[in-house]
């Protein structure tokens, strides 16, 4: 074996170098071809032949590159040669649709050899691009910024993808436009179409802020839009909603201008005051007195209004240090001016359920967010005051806090009105449910059971019972209970009509809390209250048609206060139950009346049918038979006449003809009143017979269709 240290490439001729080079390239994994400058093959390796579907033993030396025309070679022939001559190298990436592969063509001109040659190398980068696409797709879909992918297809840019943030931004409407042309999607915004095309054609990134207005809604949105070109044919559009930021900047700018104006005005005032002080020292006391008077007047006016403003420094731990306060803080909270420094900014005057909201709001100031929150203040006398807080963060302080300006508005009356409206809607919903229960159930015990469940859901009262009129014993007997043991309620499962509590309830005619009107409630009732842990007993009467139809008795838990006006709700429930009972009874009475009417109608029809049957019988069996007998006698008489007595024979024949007509009409009338086959064959055969024999004989065409 030759020692590599003795291998001298300078002593080798071109044929030896070419042999070594071709031997190395023939075993290369990538397709490689060596050509002359007139594009004739000097050499190509096995990978090249395999890539172009050529037989491995095919001899390519001397053949022209133009003979292998495909999606890879054709661009080299058409556009690559000029680049190779100028720059000594040509590189380009291609997508081969038939094999769905990405190929990089690298053509190198070696003009330092004699003669010069051109080397073409094909590299398959499909897996690399796929991995890159997968990473890009994952980043694309998970990106919190709305993104839309436009791809050049022919002369148009086409919407081909979007991420979850894009779907959320458009409320899902973008899903309906997948595959739409940019010229169609943005037909009313030509500047957007132009920017997408410019980004693609010039292969650059474009960023600008866009304002969209909804004139009808009186609203505007601001977006930070970035157009990014991604080779080879994609424009990615990033659309970030910066409305809040732009709005905040505008408000801060306005606030800054306002502060600058205030500073300017204040500076002018100070200069004027200084000038006056320099010129007239004697007027200083008068100015100070006027200032104190003005400040006192402003404080007095502020205390008469329903709003107050403040400035303070908020810290990371949620605490706040007051700087100044102006307005009606004293009238809203009940704290005097001397107490303001102690309570303002402290969470103790915030309702416990709203303190987390206040802490969250104060933390949000450090992110530059302005907040509007509803919360409850605890008045000095213990009452609740609903307030609306507007908070605007300012600059950060040296001690790690942030300065905040706030305005508080008393919204107690509005909030109470809203709660009252909500209560009314809830009561209407309960009344509607009571009506639905009565319409769905016929068993009164089940109806009352569902009403007890409804009362429990609405009021959180869990111990209840219902007593109803007892037709056998008189008075009222227990119908059902909810959450009351049988052994505890059994001693009072029947109430006499003259019972003290029943009499009181009948007299009042409305909801009664027995403890409020009866001093001695009785040892047994006290035992029930103790066992069930209830503080008071409330009874709800149900009246219908002027009579007491049911008594609902409910135990108010010891840990629950009956809200003011709640008895009105139970009165309304009792009245509604009574109305529904009356409605059910009226419907039942109407149903019975309709049954009686139907029975009377059936009796009337039956009587009519009996009369028709008797008349038909008389016509057929009495009158019909008599006329038939007369006709027979006339025939016998006719046979006794002499053939010479022509007139008598004609007269007798005429009489017999009239008698036959009379027999036919008599039978027809009898069958019309009550056909005999109606009882023998049924309705349908009788109708067919009647149509064929009676109706059609009068010249009418009738078709009978029977189903079932």
Secondary structure, DSSP 4 states (H G I P E B T S, - for coil): ---GGG--GGGS-HHHHHHHHHHHHHT-SSEEEEE-TTSBEEEE-HHHHHHTT--TT---TT-BGGGS-STTHHHIIIIIHHHHHHHSEEEEEEEETTTTEEEEEEEEEETTSSS-EEEEEEEE-HHHHHHHHHHHHHHHHH-SSEEEEEEEETTEEEEEEE-HHHHHHTTTGGGGGTT-BHHHHTTT-HHHHHHHHHHHHHT--EEEEEEEEETTTTEEEEEEEEEEEETTTEEEEEEEE-HHHHHHHHHHHHHHHHHHHHHHHHHHHHHHHHHHHHH-GGGHHHHHHHHHHHHHHHHHHHHHSSEEEEEEEE-TTS-EEEEEEEESHHHHH---HHHHHHHTT-GGGB-GGGHHHHHHHHHHGGGT--EEEEEEEE-TTS-EEEEEEEEEEEEEPTTS-EEEEEEEEE-HHHHHHHHHHHHHHHHHHHHHHHHHHHHH---HHHHHHHHHHHHHHHH---EEEEEEE-TTT-SEEEEEEES--HHHHGGGSEE-TT-HHHHHHHHH-S-EEHHHH-S---HHHHHHHHHHTEEEEEEEEEEETTEEEEEEEEEEETT----TTHHHHHHHHHHHHHHHHHHHHHHHHHHHHHHHHHHHHHHHHHHHHHHHHHHHHIIIIIIHHHHHHHHHHHHHHHHHS-TT-HHHHHHHHHHHHHHHHHHHHHHHHHHHHH-THHHHT-HHHHHHHHIIIIIGGGT---------
